[in-house]
Amino acid sequence: VLYDISSPLSERLAVWPGDVPFRREIRCDHAAGDPYALSALHTTAHVGTHADAFRHLRNAAPTIDEMDLDYYIGPCQIIRVQVPSATAVNPSDLSDSIQAPRILLATGTYPDETRFTENFAALSVELVDWLIPQGVKLIGIDTPSVDLFRDDALPVHHRLAAARVAALEGLRLAHVPPGLYELIAPPLRIAGGDGSPVRAIVRSEP
Ligand SMILES: [Zn+2]
């Protein structure tokens, strides 16, 4: 079974306050008599479901085209956590044991991708430090950021970049049962990029 865990890219999609929203500019259109449809995209690189490059946080770190593809393809585990809004997930919030090197956290605290809300849950540095020795190399979350909205210093982003653990943000996980899957979510090969939208998919054995 394939589950699409990415947000549709449309003008309805909310982006981080102040960032460049997604816009698809229609250049040619069948309805206008053009012989083909053609459009141009305008957007932040951190739109909807996306991957952060380590360069997003650190100047002398890999850009999105330099990120190892192995981060984004392979065994993953979806874990559902029950945490209040605007709180950082701690190791004690996880009832499941870690069974895969890619962990996707479903918090349910950002239910509507068309409306930006500030009270989403995020990761804690303690959780990242607990996952790394268990061999985790990618952490994804169903909110706009791995850091809490109010955490301007971005401690979790920095911890992940320092430890070379990749991040996926803006996942859509509400319709997917927790458990083990194969993740397929490579970023676009944007030269020198700080991030990229991804078409994120998880696959379970039939
Ligand atoms: Zn990002």
Residues whose N, C-alpha, C, O or C-beta is under 5 A from the ligand:
A	BS01	ZN	H46 D52 E169 G195
